[in-house]
Amino acid sequence: MKPLEKLHIEQARLKTEIQMREKALTEKLKFLENNLGKMAINSFLPFNSSQFDKASGIFTTINTAILKLIPGEGNKQKYSSVLKTVEMAAAGLVYKYISRIIK
């Protein structure tokens, strides 16, 4: 096998590896975008994920309704992460308040 052929084979292999790594990084970035609010709230409020899931059910419905009222697709994308962060903060605070009342 000629050195040039070896280089072309290595180049093809590296292109494939780069594409796989880009895909993995893109998936991780999407996960971070979708869970940014939850991760931020989890970092300073001591609740586990099941408690957040219970408290955030109502806020997900409200968030969906608010997003329907915002005109334009670009604006919905821009404000959705802010709404998720506010939603998770409110869910944590509501759960904290309710848990104090129940105890």
N, C-alpha and C positions, 0 to 999 in steps of 0.2 A: 504494500500500500504506500502510495506516495505521500510525502509530507503535506502537500496541499490538500489531498483528500482527507487526511487525518484532521487537519485544521477545520475543514468544512463539517466533518462529523462532530467535532468538539463544539463548533459554533452552534450547530443545530441542537445539541444536547443542552448547552448553556441557555439558549433561547427558551427551550421547554422548561428548564428549571426556573428561569426568571418569571415566566408566565405563571407557574404554580405558586411561587412565592408572592407575586403580585396579587393573585387571587386570595391567598390566605390573609395577606395584609388588608385587602379590601373588606373581607368578611369581618376581621377584627375591628376595623374602623367603623363599619356599620353597626356592630354590636355596641361599641362605645357610644355612637350617636344615639342609638335607641335606648340605652340604659344609663345615660349620663346623669339624669336626675336621680335615679334610684341609687347609683353609686355615690353621688354627692351626699344624699340624705343618709345613707348607711354609714358614711364616714363620720358623721357627728351626732346621729340619733341612735340610741342602743336598741334597735328593733330587729327582729329576724325577718326573713323574706316572707314567711307565712303571715306574719302580722301585717306587713305592708300590703300583701295581696288582699287580705280581708278589708283593710281600710281603704284601698285605692279603687275598689269596684265602682263606687259611686262617682269618683272623680274621673274615671275613664269615660263614663257616659257623658259627664259634663264637658270634658275635653273634646269629645267627638262633636257635641252640639256646638261648641264655640268655634271649632274649626270649620263647620259648615257655614257659619255666619261671616267668616273672614273672606273677603272677595279676592280672587286671583290665586292661582296655584303657587306662584312664587312666594306670596305672603304666607300661605299655609305652611310651606316648607320652612320659612324663616322663623315663624312663631311656634312651631310644634315643639321644638326642644325646650323653649322657654316655658310653654304650657306644661310639658311633662315635669319639669323641675318644680314648678309651682304646685302641680298636682301631687307630687310625691311629698313635698314639704307639708302641704295641707293634710295629706293622708296620715303622715307621721304625727302631726300635732293633734288631729282628731282622735287617732287611736290612743295617744297618750292621755288626752282628756277623758275619753270614754273609759279607759282602763282604771283611771283614778276614781271615777264615779262608781264603777262596778265593785272595786275593792272596798 
